[in-house]
């Protein structure tokens, strides 16, 4: 790209040199002027000729040069660095990048030139909230990891108990969401990418919670056998799709229905991030079929988040089915509190988005052309997300205590197979003496 620009510059320089008057052309003019007005008039006339030629070139060729570079680099945009004169940053006016985020400076410049609410309210509060969440959840993760390693060494196993790994994945959901929200405030240009990462880990945590419920039952085959022995219930009438609850027949959770519930949760691991990525791509990069999303919030939410909302409902539907089927045996482990924490956090995230978009209709959040209203609303949403995760993180130690491992070990459900030491080696039989008869 720079090589092409260099050759273009050389071609324009040659045109300038060709159009400038030579010494042979200016000499007669200089002599005539020198005879009339003297030596000073010669110098003024020569400089005037050069200025007129340069102005003629700049007026005629400036538009052509701008058009050439616009066609040559249609997808390259630059944000002008903040100078000592406090000049406003330049932002792209067209192209595939989102107008809301392509205008923003990079993180280092953003910290220095962001509006005061960004620098003195949003970033500090979001950072402090993430720090509290990280310390609480990090301590709990280290406790479960240490306990799992201790039991692995004592039982002479190769891997830690699977329940320990599942708990760690679920607990890390809270600091991961908080960290991605905080980073979207520090680096708003990368908001789309950070939110896609957050939703991807959210899908991983949902499946880890499903595996956690299965691990608490013990061996999967034994768990399904016990679920088949309980009383029938309305499996497909569970929330959030309980509209037809009176019409659904009672059934038992057998192996086929268990696989269906597992697939309902597993599909969210794929369709959840994919639908959010497609929405982000449509909203910020290339609109589908050359059309933009509707301006009304309800219509835009249904178009952009309709597939993700459906995938989320199916995921929670599968989790509720397994939760109801395993509650008769896991009520002592307070699975209701565990499930409620995850549901509350996800519901609050959606409620914050809805509340802020409603507030945007009644309050003007920004009149800055760079940090416009869309950017500021998203920043307040991410800050509120970080703040609301803190009280939920404080409930994690009581919902996922390390003492659960002791209870499961006493019930012989900590390992997928009965825990025992390596089998003792059988004593070798003495070699029989063979007598050779001659």
C-alpha positions in Angstrom: 0.0 0.0 0.0 2.8 2.4 0.9 4.7 1.5 -2.3 1.7 2.4 -4.4 1.3 5.7 -2.6 5.0 6.4 -3.1 4.8 5.9 -6.9 1.6 8.1 -6.9 3.5 10.8 -5.1 6.3 10.6 -7.6 3.9 10.9 -10.5 2.3 14.0 -9.0 5.7 15.5 -8.3 6.7 15.0 -11.9 3.5 16.8 -13.0 4.3 19.7 -10.7 7.8 19.9 -12.2 6.5 19.8 -15.7 4.0 22.6 -15.1 6.4 24.9 -13.3 8.1 27.5 -15.6 11.7 26.9 -16.6 14.5 29.5 -16.4 14.3 29.9 -20.2 10.6 30.7 -20.1 10.8 33.2 -17.2 13.9 35.0 -18.5 12.2 37.2 -21.1 9.5 38.1 -18.6 12.1 39.0 -16.1 14.0 41.3 -18.5 10.9 43.2 -19.5 9.8 43.8 -16.0 13.4 44.7 -15.0 13.4 47.5 -17.6 10.1 48.9 -16.3 10.2 48.6 -12.6 13.6 47.4 -11.6 15.1 44.3 -10.0 12.5 44.0 -7.2 9.6 43.9 -9.7 11.4 41.0 -11.5 11.5 38.9 -8.3 7.8 39.7 -7.4 6.6 38.7 -10.9 8.6 35.4 -10.9 7.2 34.4 -7.5 3.7 35.4 -8.6 3.9 33.1 -11.6 5.0 30.2 -9.4 2.3 30.8 -6.9 -0.4 31.0 -9.5 0.7 27.7 -11.0 0.8 25.9 -7.6 -2.6 27.2 -6.7 -3.9 26.1 -10.1 -2.5 22.6 -9.4 -3.9 22.4 -5.9 -7.4 23.5 -6.9 -7.6 21.1 -9.9 -5.8 18.1 -8.5 -6.9 18.0 -4.8 -10.2 16.5 -5.5 -8.7 14.0 -7.9 -6.1 12.9 -5.3 -8.7 12.5 -2.6 -10.9 10.4 -4.9 -8.0 8.2 -5.9 -7.0 7.4 -2.3 -10.7 6.9 -1.3 -11.0 4.3 -4.1 -7.6 2.8 -3.3 -8.2 2.2 0.5 -12.0 2.0 1.0 -11.6 -0.1 4.2 -8.7 1.6 5.9 -9.5 4.2 8.6 -7.3 6.1 10.9 -8.1 7.9 14.1 -6.0 11.0 14.4 -4.0 11.1 17.6 -4.8 13.7 20.2 -2.3 16.6 19.7 -1.2 19.3 22.1 -3.7 21.7 20.5 -6.7 19.5 21.6 -7.9 19.0 18.1 -10.9 16.8 17.7 -10.2 13.2 16.6 -11.1 12.4 13.0 -13.5 9.5 12.4 -14.6 7.5 9.4 -17.7 8.7 7.7 -18.4 5.6 5.6 -17.3 2.0 5.3 -18.2 -1.4 6.8 -17.2 -0.6 10.4 -19.8 0.6 12.9 -20.2 4.3 13.1 -20.6 4.1 16.8 -17.3 2.3 17.6 -15.1 3.1 14.6 -15.1 6.7 15.6 -13.7 5.9 19.1 -10.0 6.2 19.8 -7.9 3.3 21.0 -7.7 2.5 24.7 -4.6 4.6 25.5 -6.1 7.7 23.9 -9.6 6.9 25.2 -8.5 7.1 28.8 -7.1 10.6 28.3 -9.8 12.1 26.1 -13.0 10.3 27.2 -15.8 12.4 28.7 -15.7 13.0 32.4 -18.5 10.5 33.3 -16.4 7.9 31.5 -13.2 8.7 33.3 -14.4 9.5 36.8 -17.5 7.4 37.2 -17.9 4.5 34.8 -14.3 3.2 34.6 -13.5 3.5 38.4 -16.8 1.9 39.6 -16.7 -0.9 37.0 -13.0 -1.6 37.9 -13.7 -1.6 41.7 -16.7 -3.9 41.2 -14.7 -6.3 39.1 -11.9 -6.4 41.7 -14.3 -7.4 44.4 -15.9 -10.0 42.3 -12.6 -11.4 41.3 -11.3 -11.7 44.9 -14.5 -13.4 46.1 -14.8 -15.9 43.3 -11.1 -16.4 42.9 -10.8 -17.5 46.6 -13.6 -19.9 46.1 -12.1 -21.4 42.9 -8.7 -21.9 44.6 -10.4 -23.6 47.6 -12.3 -26.1 45.3 -9.1 -26.6 43.2 -7.0 -27.4 46.3 -9.7 -29.7 47.7 -10.0 -31.6 44.4 -6.2 -32.0 44.2 -6.0 -33.3 47.7 -8.6 -35.9 47.1 -7.0 -36.9 43.8 -3.7 -37.5 45.6 -5.4 -39.4 48.5 -7.4 -41.6 46.2 -4.5 -42.1 43.8 -6.5 -40.9 40.8 -5.3 -39.4 37.6 -7.8 -36.6 37.4 -9.6 -34.5 39.9 -13.3 -35.2 40.7 -15.4 -34.1 37.8 -17.7 -32.2 40.1 -14.8 -30.0 41.1 -14.1 -29.0 37.5 -17.8 -28.3 36.9 -18.1 -26.1 39.9 -15.0 -24.1 38.9 -16.4 -23.5 35.4 -19.8 -22.3 36.9 -18.2 -20.0 39.5 -15.9 -18.4 36.9 -19.0 -17.2 35.0 -19.3 -14.3 37.4 -15.8 -12.8 37.1 -15.6 -13.5 33.4 -18.8 -11.5 32.7 -17.6 -8.8 35.0 -14.2 -8.6 33.4 -15.6 -8.4 29.9 -17.9 -5.6 30.9 -15.1 -3.7 32.5 -12.8 -4.1 29.5 -15.6 -2.8 27.2 -15.5 0.4 29.3 -11.7 0.6 29.0 -11.5 -0.3 25.3 -14.9 0.6 23.8 -13.7 0.0 20.3 -13.6 -3.8 21.1 -17.0 -3.9 22.7 -18.5 -6.3 20.1 -15.6 -8.8 20.4 -15.6 -8.7 24.2 -19.4 -9.3 24.4 -19.1 -12.3 22.0 -16.4 -13.8 24.3 -18.7 -13.2 27.3 -21.6 -14.9 25.7 -19.5 -17.8 24.6 -18.3 -18.5 28.1 -21.9 -18.1 29.3 -22.8 -21.1 27.1 -19.9 -23.1 28.5 -21.1 -22.4 32.1 -24.6 -23.5 31.2 -23.4 -26.9 30.1 -21.1 -27.1 33.1 -24.0 -26.7 35.4 -25.9 -29.5 33.6 -22.9 -31.7 34.1 -22.7 -30.6 37.7 -26.2 -31.9 38.4 -25.4 -35.2 36.8 -22.2 -35.5 38.8 -24.0 -34.9 42.0 -26.2 -37.9 41.2 -23.1 -40.1 41.0 -22.5 -42.4 38.1 -24.6 -41.3 35.0 -26.0 -44.8 34.5 -26.9 -45.1 38.2 -28.4 -41.5 38.1 -30.7 -42.3 35.1 -31.8 -45.5 36.8 -32.8 -43.7 39.9 -34.6 -41.0 37.9 -36.6 -43.7 36.2 -37.8 -45.0 39.6 -39.3 -41.7 40.8 -42.9 -40.7 40.3 -43.9 -39.3 36.8 -44.1 -35.6 36.4 -44.9 -33.1 33.6 -41.4 -33.0 32.1 -42.3 -30.8 29.1 -44.4 -28.4 31.2 -41.4 -27.0 33.0 -40.6 -23.3 32.9 -40.0 -21.1 31.0 -42.2 -23.0 28.4 -45.0 -23.8 30.8 -47.9 -22.3 28.8 -49.3 -25.7 28.0 -48.7 -27.1 31.5 -52.3 -28.4 32.0 -52.2 -30.2 28.6 -48.9 -32.0 29.1 -49.0 -35.6 30.3 -46.9 -36.9 33.2 -43.8 -38.8 32.2 -40.8 -40.4 33.8 -37.3 -39.2 33.1 -35.9 -42.2 31.1 -32.7 -42.4 29.1 -34.2 -40.9 25.9 -35.7 -37.9 27.6 -32.5 -37.4 29.5 -30.6 -37.2 26.2 -33.2 -34.7 24.8 -32.7 -32.5 27.9 -28.9 -32.7 27.5 -29.2 -31.7 23.8 -31.4 -28.8 24.7 -28.6 -27.4 26.9 -25.8 -28.4 24.5 -27.4 -26.5 21.5 -27.0 -23.3 23.4 -23.2 -23.8 23.4 -23.3 -23.5 19.6 -26.4 -21.3 18.8 -26.0 -18.9 21.6 -22.6 -17.4 20.6 -23.4 -17.8 16.9 -26.7 -15.8 17.1 -25.0 -13.1 19.1 -22.2 -12.9 16.6 -24.6 -12.7 13.7 -26.4 -9.9 15.4 -23.2 -8.0 16.1 -22.1 -8.5 12.5 -25.4 -7.3 11.2 -25.5 -4.3 13.5 -21.9 -3.2 13.2 -20.4 -4.5 10.0 -22.5 -5.7 7.1 -26.3 -5.5 7.3 -28.2 -8.5 6.1 -29.5 -8.1 2.5 -28.4 -4.5 2.5 -31.1 -3.4 5.0 -30.7 -2.0 8.5 -32.4 -3.2 11.6 -35.7 -1.5 12.6 -35.5 1.6 14.8 -38.1 0.5 17.3 -36.6 -1.3 20.3 -39.1 -4.1 20.4 -38.9 -4.9 16.7 -35.1 -4.6 16.7 -34.9 -6.9 19.8 -37.0 -9.5 18.1 -35.0 -9.3 14.8 -31.6 -9.2 16.4 -32.1 -11.3 19.5 -34.9 -13.5 18.5 -32.8 -16.5 17.7 -30.7 -16.0 20.8 -33.8 -15.6 23.0 -35.2 -18.9 21.6 -31.9 -20.7 22.2 -31.8 -19.4 25.7 -35.3 -20.5 26.5 -34.6 -24.0 25.2 -31.5 -24.2 27.3 -33.3 -23.2 30.5 -36.1 -25.6 29.6 -33.6 -28.5 29.5 -32.0 -27.4 32.8 -35.4 -27.2 34.5 -36.2 -30.7 33.4 -33.1 -32.1 34.9 -33.4 -30.0 38.0 -36.9 -31.3 38.6 -35.9 -34.9 37.9 -32.9 -34.7 40.3 -34.4 -32.6 43.1 -35.6 -35.6 45.1 -32.0 -36.7 45.7 -30.1 -33.4 45.6 -32.3 -31.2 47.8 -29.7 -31.5 50.6 -27.1 -29.9 48.4 -29.2 -26.8 47.8 -29.3 -27.0 44.1 -32.1 -24.5 44.1 -29.8 -21.8 45.4 -27.2 -22.8 42.8 -29.6 -22.6 39.9 -31.2 -19.3 41.2 -27.9 -17.5 41.2 -27.3 -18.2 37.5 -30.9 -17.4 36.5 -30.9 -14.1 38.5 -27.6 -12.9 36.9 -28.7 -13.7 33.3 -32.2 -12.1 33.9 -30.6 -9.0 35.5 -28.3 -8.6 32.5 -31.3 -8.5 30.1 -33.2 -6.2 32.5 -30.4 -3.7 32.6 -30.3 -3.6 28.8 -34.1 -3.1 28.6 -34.1 -0.4 31.4 -31.3 1.6 29.7 -32.8 1.6 26.3 -36.1 2.7 27.8 -34.3 5.5 29.7 -32.6 6.6 26.5 -36.0 7.7 25.2 -36.5 10.2 28.1 -32.9 11.3 28.8 -30.2 12.5 26.5 -27.0 10.7 27.6 -24.6 12.5 25.2 -24.3 15.2 22.6 -20.7 14.3 21.7 -20.2 13.4 17.9 -17.6 10.8 18.9 -18.9 9.4 22.2 -22.5 9.5 21.0 -25.6 8.3 22.8 -25.2 4.7 21.7 -21.7 4.4 23.1 -22.6 6.1 26.4 -25.6 4.0 26.9 -23.6 0.8 26.4 -21.0 2.1 28.8 -23.6 2.7 31.6 -25.0 -0.8 30.9 -21.6 -2.5 31.3 -20.9 -0.5 34.5 -24.3 -1.5 36.0 -23.6 -5.1 35.1 -20.3 -5.1 37.0 -22.0 -3.5 40.0 -25.0 -6.0 40.1 -22.6 -9.0 39.9 -21.0 -8.1 43.2 -23.8 -9.1 45.5 -24.4 -12.3 43.5 -20.7 -13.1 43.9 -21.0 -12.7 47.6 -23.5 -15.5 47.6 -21.2 -17.9 45.8 -19.4 -19.3 48.8 -22.7 -20.3 50.5 -24.2 -21.7 47.2 -21.1 -23.7 46.2 -19.4 -24.7 49.5 -16.4 -27.0 49.6 -18.3 -29.1 52.2 -20.4 -30.5 49.3 -17.5 -32.7 48.4 -17.5 -34.2 51.9 -21.2 -35.0 51.6 -20.8 -36.6 48.2 -17.8 -38.6 49.3 -19.8 -39.9 52.3 -22.6 -40.9 50.0 -20.1 -42.6 47.6 -21.1 -40.2 44.8 -17.9 -38.1 44.5 -16.3 -40.4 41.9 -18.0 -41.9 38.9 -16.8 -45.3 40.1 -16.3 -46.5 43.7 -13.1 -45.0 45.1 -10.6 -47.5 46.0 -6.9 -48.0 46.0 -5.1 -49.9 43.3 -5.9 -53.6 43.5 -3.4 -55.6 45.5 -1.1 -57.8 43.4 -1.9 -61.4 43.8 0.9 -63.6 45.2 2.7 -65.5 42.6 2.4 -69.3 42.8 5.6 -71.2 43.3 6.8 -72.8 40.1 5.9 -76.4 39.8 8.8 -78.8 39.7 8.7 -81.0 36.6 10.3 -84.4 37.0 11.9 -85.8 34.0 11.7 -89.6 33.9 14.3 -91.2 31.8 
